[in-house]
Amino acid sequence: MKPAHLLHSIRILVLLLSALPLSVATAAAQEVVCITCHGAMPGKYGEPVPLWKTSIHAENGVYCHECHGGDPKDAANAMKPERGFKGIPKETAIPETCGRCHVGVLKDYLGSPHGKRLGSGGPTCVTCHGNHAVKKASLELINEKSCTRCHPYERARLMKQAMQETEGEITVLDARIQGLKSHGKPTEEMEQGLFDARNRFHTLFHDVAVERLKSESSAIRKELQLIAAAIDALDQAEQKRKMAGVVAVGGVLLAALLFRLLAKSYHS
């Protein structure tokens, strides 16, 4: 490669690297203290790191200091209170800690039977969702093993049954929308509609009023039906477009065949 070409390639590479999201580099730098130090520790002090790496928090770039405070860039002062270090939140402070990001969920929780027993034996966020290996919220969190730690499973089972159909519809619609999107179809309005419906549906997760769950889920399913109809319309339009293409190609081939036959007839 000529020197001029090499210099040009290096310049392009530098420009591409400089265009990378700053948040990625910043996040990695911020966490070098927490992750590096605790990741090398034995026993309970090192356990949170591999658990966190499997979590929805790690997947979305939520790091140690977001919950525990402190200075993630300075090993010598990382755990000083004057640097904002809070350590492990007290049981009654857990919902408030999680609620700094999950504002709507905090409101739902505090208004629920679970939240009303905060500090008197009721569950906190980590009771059901875990602390470091936090998983994406889904109906799988409602299960007999988890719920019977505190009470009989029957009401929780009825809740899950009332919500499963809606959850399934949301999952199917999301997959269909992503399929259309991958083919360059206009899906913004459908995505927003599904996002809103999913959020309203998820606000029901902390409510243990089974009849309300059924009623609200039914209303949300009507909205999902409208989204499904919009997806069907796009699918049908795509099928018609493909069919029109087939007909057009067939017409061209037929015309070519007829032209060939006429040409043969003319020359015979």
N, C-alpha and C positions, 0 to 999 in steps of 0.2 A: 504494500500500500504506500502511495506517495505521501511525503510529510504533510502536504497541504490537506489531503484527504483524511489523514490520521487526525490532524488538528481539528478539522471540521467534525469528525465523529466524536471526539472527546468533548467538544463544545455541546453537541446535541445530548450526550449522556449526562453532562452536568445540568443542563436545562431540565431534562426529564427527572433527575433525582431531586432537583430543587422544587419540582412541581408536586412531589409527594405530599400528602396531608401532614401538616405540622403536628397534628394531634397524635399521630402514630409515634413519631420520634419523641415527642414530649412525654407521652404516657410511658414509653419504655424507660426514659431517663428518670421519670418520677419514681418508678417502682423499683429501681435498682437497689435501693436500701431495704425496703420491706421484704421483697421477694428473695433477694440474695441472702440477706442475713437469716431470715426465718427458714428459708429453704435448706440451709446447711445445718440447722439445729436438730438435735435428736428429740424424740418423744413428743410431748404435747405442744411444744413451742414450734416444732417444724411441721406438725400434722396439717395445720390450716392451708399451707401452700398447695400441696397436690389436690386437696379438696376444692380450693378456690379455682384451680385451673380447669376443673370439670364443670364449672358453674355458668349460669346465664350471665352472671356479673362479669366474669372474665371474658365471655364472648362479646359483651357489649362495652368493654373497656371501663368497668367500674372496679376501682382498686381499693387496697386496704385502707388508705387514709380517708376515703370517702365516708367510711363508717366509724373508724377508730380515731380519726384525726391525726395530728402530728405532722412533722415535716418529712416528706418522703424523699427529699433530696440531700439530707444532711444526716449521716449516720450517727454522728456524735450527739446531735440534739433532737433526733427524730421523735423521741418519747418524752420530751419535756412539756409540761402543761402550758408553759408560755408560748410554745409553738403550736398550741391547739390540740395536744394529745388528750384523748378522752379514755382510751383503753377499752375494756369490755363494758358495754352499756349495762346499767342495772335493769332488772327484769321489767320494771314499770316504764323505763325509758326506751325500751326496744321499739315499740310502735312509733314513737316520735322520731327515733333515729331512721327507721325505714321510711317514714312518712315525709322526710325531707325530699325524697325523690318520688315516692308513690303517694302523692297528695290525695287523690281521689280514693285510693284504696284505704288510706288511713281513716278517712271520714266514714267509709262503709264499715270498717272494722270497729271503730269506736261506737257506732250505732247498733252494732250487732250484739246478740247475747254473749258472744265470746269477749268482745271488747268491754262490755259492761261489767265483766268479772275480772278485769285487769287488776292485778295486785291482790286478788282474793282467791287464787286457785285457777283462774281462767287461763286459756292458752294465749301466747303471744305469737307474733309473726313466725319466729323461728321454730315454734312447736310443730307447725305444719309444713313450713317451707324450708327448714334447715337454716344453718347460719353461714357456713362457708361453701358447702356444695349445693348452693341454691339452684333449683331447677326451674325451668319455665313453667309458669302456672298452667295447670290443666285439670280436667276432671279426675285424672289419675291420683291427684292428691287426696281425693275423697275416697278412702278405702277402709275396709273393716279393721285392718291391723292398726292403722293410725288413729281412727276415730274412737275405737274401743279402749284406748288408753285412758279416756276421760269419761265416756258415757256409752250407753247402748248404741248400736249402729243403725237401728231401724229408721230414724228420722233422716239421718245422713243418706241412707240407701234410697229413700223416697226422693230426696233432693237430687241425687245423682241421676236417678231414672228420669226425673222431670226435665233435666238439663241435657241429657245425652243426645237426644234427637237434634236439638238446636246446635250443639257442639259439632255433631257430625256434619250437619248442613254447612256450617261455617267452614269447616275443613275442606269439604268438597268444592265449595264455591271459590275458596282461596286458590286451590289447585287449578281450577278452570280459568280463573282470571290470570294467573301466572302463565298458563299455557298460551292464552291469547296475547298476553304482553310479550312473550318471547317471539311471537310472530309479527310483532310490530303493530298490533291492533290498539285502538284508543281505549284504554281501560281506566283512566284517571278517575272518572266519576264513579265507576263501579268499585274501585279500590277504596275511595273515600267513604262510600256508602257502607261497604263491608267493615271498614275500620270503625266507623261510628257504631254500627250494630254490634260488633264484637265487644267494644268497650262497654256499651250498655249492658250487654249480656254478662260480662265479667263482673260488673258491679253487684250482680246477684249472688256471687259465690260466697259472700260472708253472711247472707241472710238465711235464716233457718225457717222462714215462713213458707211452707211447702205450697200452699194455695197461691200465694203471691208469686212464687217462682213459676208455677204453671201458667198463671195469667200473663206475666211479663214475657215469659219464653214464647207463648203463643203470639203475642203482639210482635215480638222480634222476628219470629218465623215468617210473618206476613211481609215484613220488610225484605227478608232474605228471598222470598218468592219473587219480589219485584226485581231484585238483582239477578236472580236466576233467569227471569224472563228477558232481561237486557242481554245476558250472556247468550241465551238461545237465539235472540235476534241477530247478534253478531255471527254466531255459528251458521245460521241459516243464510245470512248474506254472503258468508265465505263459501258455503256450499253452492249457492247460486252463481257466484263468480267463477268457481271452478267448473261448474256445469256449462256456463256460457263459454268458457275457454275451450272445453272439450267439443262443444257444438261448433265453435268457430274453426277449430283445427279440423274437425270432421268435415265441415263445409269446404274448407280449402282443399283437403285431400280428395273429396268427391268431385269438386270442380276440376282439379288436376286430372283425375281419372277420366271424367267426361271429355275434357279437352284432348286427352291422349286418344280416346276412342274415336272422337270426331276426326282427329288428324289422321289416324289409320284409315278411317272410312274414306276420307278425302283422297288419300294417296292410292287406295286400292282400285 
